[in-house]
Amino acid sequence: MAILTDGVHLISDTSLEELHTFAIGKLGFKPHWFQDHPIHPHYDLTTTRAKDKAIRMGAILVSPAKLVMAYRQAGDPINSG
């Protein structure tokens, strides 16, 4: 139910639908920028400007360790949607 970032990666702890809606709809990312990694699907925040905008739009800044924990806790739901 949240969009999370470690300042480099942007994920949803709920669903890919939520992630795409945020990245494409709020940040203006292109769909082909999505990193469809089988373990941790995400978008990359390649600039400080992109990171700052994501946070301004509601992404929660967490440590890389907390981002990994979010992947693990989400389990299958993150790969649905």
ZADRENKOL-881378 format. One record per residue: residue in three letters; x, z, y of N, C-alpha, C, CB in turn. Coordinates in steps of 0.001 Angstrom, whole numbers, m for minus. Glycine has a CB too. Example, Ala and Ser with C-alpha at 12.3 -4.5 7.8 and 13.67 -1.06 7.14 Angstrom:
+------+---------+---------+---------+---------+---------+---------+---------+---------+---------+---------+---------+---------+
: code :     n.u :     n.w :     n.v :    ca.u :    ca.w :    ca.v :     c.u :     c.w :     c.v :    cb.u :    cb.w :    cb.v :
+------+---------+---------+---------+---------+---------+---------+---------+---------+---------+---------+---------+---------+
:  ALA :   13190 :    7800 :   m5690 :   12300 :    7800 :   m4500 :   13200 :    7800 :   m3300 :   11308 :    9046 :   m4473 :
:  SER :   12850 :    7080 :   m2250 :   13670 :    7140 :   m1060 :   12900 :    7870 :      30 :   14084 :    5725 :    m598 :
+------+---------+---------+---------+---------+---------+---------+---------+---------+---------+---------+---------+---------+
***
This chain:
+------+---------+---------+---------+---------+---------+---------+---------+---------+---------+---------+---------+---------+
: code :     n.u :     n.w :     n.v :    ca.u :    ca.w :    ca.v :     c.u :     c.w :     c.v :    cb.u :    cb.w :    cb.v :
+------+---------+---------+---------+---------+---------+---------+---------+---------+---------+---------+---------+---------+
:  MET :     806 :       0 :   m1193 :       0 :       0 :       0 :     851 :       0 :    1260 :    m918 :    1183 :      m3 :
:  ALA :    2100 :    m415 :    1038 :    3000 :    m449 :    2179 :    3978 :   m1609 :    2024 :    3757 :     890 :    2322 :
:  ILE :    4415 :   m2091 :    3157 :    5505 :   m3052 :    3204 :    6756 :   m2252 :    3531 :    5242 :   m4204 :    4261 :
:  LEU :    7782 :   m2434 :    2725 :    9017 :   m1671 :    2873 :   10191 :   m2607 :    3107 :    9270 :    m799 :    1636 :
:  THR :   11194 :   m2099 :    3818 :   12438 :   m2842 :    4009 :   13608 :   m1883 :    4044 :   12389 :   m3677 :    5301 :
:  ASP :   14712 :   m2344 :    3512 :   15970 :   m1617 :    3655 :   16808 :   m2241 :    4770 :   16756 :   m1614 :    2321 :
:  GLY :   16179 :   m3115 :    5541 :   16858 :   m3819 :    6620 :   17358 :   m5188 :    6203 :   18006 :   m2999 :    7121 :
:  VAL :   17338 :   m5443 :    4889 :   17789 :   m6721 :    4350 :   16692 :   m7388 :    3528 :   19042 :   m6525 :    3495 :
:  HIS :   15999 :   m6593 :    2724 :   14948 :   m7101 :    1844 :   13594 :   m6584 :    2304 :   15213 :   m6693 :     378 :
:  LEU :   12583 :   m7405 :    2131 :   11212 :   m7046 :    2494 :   10371 :   m7111 :    1226 :   10636 :   m7998 :    3614 :
:  ILE :    9722 :   m5990 :     887 :    8910 :   m5934 :    m328 :    7559 :   m5295 :     m31 :    9642 :   m5149 :   m1437 :
:  SER :    6664 :   m5423 :   m1001 :    5416 :   m4673 :    m997 :    5464 :   m3727 :   m2180 :    4162 :   m5618 :   m1064 :
:  ASP :    4978 :   m2516 :   m2000 :    4906 :   m1595 :   m3134 :    3576 :   m1733 :   m3858 :    5104 :    m150 :   m2667 :
:  THR :    2786 :   m2741 :   m3480 :    1457 :   m2937 :   m4055 :    1310 :   m4272 :   m4761 :     414 :   m2824 :   m2984 :
:  SER :    1509 :   m5376 :   m4040 :    1252 :   m6685 :   m4639 :    2001 :   m7782 :   m3893 :    m251 :   m6984 :   m4646 :
:  LEU :    2166 :   m8888 :   m4577 :    2760 :  m10047 :   m3926 :    1834 :  m10603 :   m2858 :    3088 :  m11125 :   m4952 :
:  GLU :     547 :  m10493 :   m3070 :    m412 :  m10960 :   m2068 :    m194 :  m10227 :    m745 :   m1864 :  m10754 :   m2564 :
:  GLU :     m48 :   m8908 :    m821 :     210 :   m8118 :     384 :    1526 :   m8553 :    1039 :     252 :   m6608 :      44 :
:  LEU :    2549 :   m8778 :     235 :    3848 :   m9197 :     757 :    3753 :  m10551 :    1453 :    4880 :   m9257 :    m371 :
:  HIS :    3106 :  m11521 :     802 :    2973 :  m12848 :    1401 :    2136 :  m12805 :    2683 :    2343 :  m13820 :     397 :
:  THR :    1063 :  m12040 :    2672 :     209 :  m11920 :    3859 :    1010 :  m11381 :    5034 :   m1000 :  m11005 :    3573 :
:  PHE :    1834 :  m10383 :    4783 :    2652 :   m9794 :    5846 :    3732 :  m10774 :    6304 :    3298 :   m8478 :    5365 :
:  ALA :    4498 :  m11297 :    5358 :    5642 :  m12141 :    5713 :    5212 :  m13447 :    6378 :    6467 :  m12446 :    4473 :
:  ILE :    4215 :  m14079 :    5809 :    3785 :  m15382 :    6339 :    2846 :  m15200 :    7525 :    3092 :  m16212 :    5239 :
:  GLY :    1868 :  m14327 :    7356 :     847 :  m14157 :    8385 :    1308 :  m13403 :    9619 :    m312 :  m13459 :    7808 :
:  LYS :    2103 :  m12368 :    9431 :    2525 :  m11550 :   10577 :    3906 :  m11913 :   11117 :    2516 :  m10099 :   10189 :
:  LEU :    4811 :  m12300 :   10223 :    6176 :  m12583 :   10662 :    6446 :  m14066 :   10875 :    7150 :  m12041 :    9662 :
:  GLY :    5549 :  m14912 :   10363 :    5739 :  m16345 :   10520 :    6759 :  m16945 :    9569 :    6145 :  m16636 :   11909 :
:  PHE :    7030 :  m16249 :    8465 :    7972 :  m16773 :    7477 :    7380 :  m17988 :    6780 :    8340 :  m15689 :    6444 :
:  LYS :    8235 :  m18841 :    6275 :    7823 :  m20004 :    5489 :    7662 :  m19567 :    4031 :    8864 :  m21176 :    5618 :
:  PRO :    6638 :  m20071 :    3336 :    6438 :  m19678 :    1935 :    7664 :  m19923 :    1053 :    5261 :  m20427 :    1363 :
:  HIS :    8426 :  m20980 :    1323 :    9583 :  m21275 :     476 :   10760 :  m20326 :     722 :   10029 :  m22703 :     705 :
:  TRP :   10647 :  m19434 :    1688 :   11682 :  m18422 :    1890 :   11553 :  m17268 :     899 :   11619 :  m17887 :    3313 :
:  PHE :   10459 :  m17216 :     182 :   10219 :  m16156 :    m796 :   11267 :  m16217 :   m1899 :    8801 :  m16272 :   m1393 :
:  GLN :   11831 :  m15065 :   m2224 :   12811 :  m14942 :   m3299 :   12070 :  m14446 :   m4541 :   13990 :  m13966 :   m2902 :
:  ASP :   11743 :  m15357 :   m5437 :   10929 :  m15035 :   m6609 :   11795 :  m14483 :   m7737 :   10163 :  m16277 :   m7089 :
:  HIS :   12479 :  m13406 :   m7439 :   13340 :  m12748 :   m8417 :   12462 :  m12030 :   m9436 :   14323 :  m11751 :   m7725 :
:  PRO :   12744 :  m12168 :  m10734 :   11863 :  m11576 :  m11748 :   11782 :  m10054 :  m11703 :   12321 :  m11993 :  m13104 :
:  ILE :   12810 :   m9389 :  m11222 :   12787 :   m7924 :  m11172 :   12353 :   m7416 :   m9807 :   14161 :   m7361 :  m11516 :
:  HIS :   12769 :   m8070 :   m8758 :   12426 :   m7611 :   m7408 :   12101 :   m8781 :   m6488 :   13575 :   m6790 :   m6818 :
:  PRO :   10859 :   m9279 :   m6568 :   10446 :  m10354 :   m5657 :   10454 :   m9859 :   m4210 :    9037 :  m10879 :   m6036 :
:  HIS :   10987 :  m10671 :   m3306 :   11143 :  m10215 :   m1930 :   11366 :  m11393 :    m984 :   12307 :   m9226 :   m1827 :
:  TYR :   11333 :  m11080 :     281 :   11809 :  m11980 :    1324 :   13073 :  m11347 :    1882 :   10718 :  m12220 :    2454 :
:  ASP :   14018 :  m12166 :    2290 :   15220 :  m11665 :    2948 :   14988 :  m11613 :    4449 :   16447 :  m12548 :    2615 :
:  LEU :   15467 :  m10563 :    5057 :   15488 :  m10452 :    6516 :   16902 :  m10828 :    6929 :   15080 :   m8988 :    7024 :
:  THR :   17081 :  m12061 :    7338 :   18426 :  m12599 :    7541 :   19007 :  m12343 :    8925 :   18411 :  m14059 :    7289 :
:  THR :   18194 :  m11811 :    9824 :   18700 :  m11521 :   11172 :   18198 :  m10150 :   11622 :   18258 :  m12625 :   12183 :
:  THR :   18884 :   m9582 :   12576 :   18437 :   m8319 :   13163 :   17075 :   m8512 :   13820 :   19469 :   m7791 :   14193 :
:  ARG :   16875 :   m9665 :   14422 :   15591 :   m9968 :   15061 :   14445 :   m9926 :   14042 :   15646 :  m11351 :   15741 :
:  ALA :   14658 :  m10514 :   12863 :   13631 :  m10505 :   11818 :   13366 :   m9078 :   11336 :   14059 :  m11399 :   10632 :
:  LYS :   14421 :   m8304 :   11154 :   14273 :   m6911 :   10730 :   13493 :   m6118 :   11776 :   15655 :   m6267 :   10488 :
:  ASP :   13871 :   m6259 :   13026 :   13202 :   m5521 :   14102 :   11733 :   m5907 :   14210 :   13903 :   m5772 :   15435 :
:  LYS :   11425 :   m7189 :   14063 :   10035 :   m7634 :   14133 :    9243 :   m7076 :   12958 :    9956 :   m9173 :   14149 :
:  ALA :    9823 :   m7092 :   11767 :    9134 :   m6553 :   10597 :    8779 :   m5081 :   10813 :   10006 :   m6714 :    9335 :
:  ILE :    9701 :   m4329 :   11362 :    9450 :   m2907 :   11621 :    8395 :   m2741 :   12711 :   10757 :   m2188 :   12029 :
:  ARG :    8478 :   m3527 :   13766 :    7460 :   m3470 :   14826 :    6067 :   m3794 :   14285 :    7818 :   m4444 :   15960 :
:  MET :    6004 :   m4697 :   13310 :    4719 :   m5120 :   12752 :    4212 :   m4179 :   11659 :    4840 :   m6522 :   12196 :
:  GLY :    5004 :   m3154 :   11323 :    4504 :   m2153 :   10390 :    5300 :   m1911 :    9129 :    3185 :   m2515 :   10008 :
:  ALA :    6352 :   m2684 :    8896 :    7184 :   m2415 :    7725 :    7868 :   m1060 :    7890 :    8236 :   m3543 :    7520 :
:  ILE :    8021 :    m366 :    6800 :    8638 :     957 :    6814 :   10095 :     815 :    6402 :    7883 :    1947 :    5870 :
:  LEU :   11005 :    1281 :    7259 :   12434 :    1231 :    6977 :   12799 :    2366 :    6032 :   13262 :    1315 :    8284 :
:  VAL :   13386 :    2012 :    4891 :   13800 :    2999 :    3892 :   15230 :    2683 :    3465 :   12833 :    3002 :    2656 :
:  SER :   15838 :    3624 :    2771 :   17184 :    3401 :    2246 :   17116 :    2414 :    1082 :   17835 :    4742 :    1796 :
:  PRO :   18229 :    1763 :     770 :   18240 :     882 :    m400 :   17812 :    1617 :   m1679 :   19636 :     284 :    m588 :
:  ALA :   18212 :    2863 :   m1826 :   17825 :    3639 :   m3014 :   16310 :    3830 :   m3076 :   18529 :    5011 :   m3012 :
:  LYS :   15683 :    4097 :   m1937 :   14227 :    4258 :   m1923 :   13520 :    2933 :   m2199 :   13766 :    4827 :    m575 :
:  LEU :   14117 :    1837 :   m1775 :   13534 :     527 :   m2064 :   13538 :     273 :   m3571 :   14309 :    m592 :   m1323 :
:  VAL :   14637 :     592 :   m4227 :   14724 :     445 :   m5680 :   13696 :    1342 :   m6364 :   16147 :     781 :   m6179 :
:  MET :   13550 :    2566 :   m5877 :   12549 :    3479 :   m6446 :   11145 :    2908 :   m6300 :   12629 :    4856 :   m5767 :
:  ALA :   10865 :    2265 :   m5178 :    9546 :    1671 :   m4962 :    9282 :     571 :   m5975 :    9429 :    1115 :   m3538 :
:  TYR :   10291 :    m252 :   m6277 :   10142 :   m1279 :   m7308 :    9800 :    m645 :   m8641 :   11422 :   m2114 :   m7432 :
:  ARG :   10550 :     382 :   m8986 :   10361 :    1025 :  m10287 :    9001 :    1704 :  m10387 :   11466 :    2044 :  m10538 :
:  GLN :    8566 :    2347 :   m9318 :    7280 :    3049 :   m9340 :    6108 :    2079 :   m9336 :    7172 :    3990 :   m8147 :
:  ALA :    6271 :     932 :   m8707 :    5182 :     m37 :   m8634 :    4902 :    m671 :   m9992 :    5507 :   m1117 :   m7614 :
:  GLY :    5960 :    m887 :  m10770 :    5783 :   m1484 :  m12092 :    5118 :   m2846 :  m12026 :    4969 :    m566 :  m12970 :
:  ASP :    4201 :   m3107 :  m12944 :    3547 :   m4405 :  m13038 :    2741 :   m4809 :  m11809 :    2660 :   m4410 :  m14211 :
:  PRO :    2094 :   m3873 :  m11085 :    1283 :   m4325 :   m9946 :    2048 :   m5146 :   m8925 :     686 :   m3148 :   m9262 :
:  ILE :    3336 :   m4886 :   m8752 :    4098 :   m5647 :   m7767 :    4222 :   m7108 :   m8198 :    5494 :   m5026 :   m7568 :
:  ASN :    4132 :   m7377 :   m9483 :    4256 :   m8741 :   m9970 :    2912 :   m9432 :  m10102 :    4960 :   m8751 :  m11292 :
:  SER :    1854 :   m8762 :   m9715 :     529 :   m9388 :   m9756 :     143 :   m9816 :   m8358 :    m534 :   m8422 :  m10346 :
:  GLY :    m834 :  m10693 :   m8285 :   m1346 :  m11085 :   m6968 :    m615 :  m12258 :   m6474 :   m1245 :   m9965 :   m5969 :
+------+---------+---------+---------+---------+---------+---------+---------+---------+---------+---------+---------+---------+
***
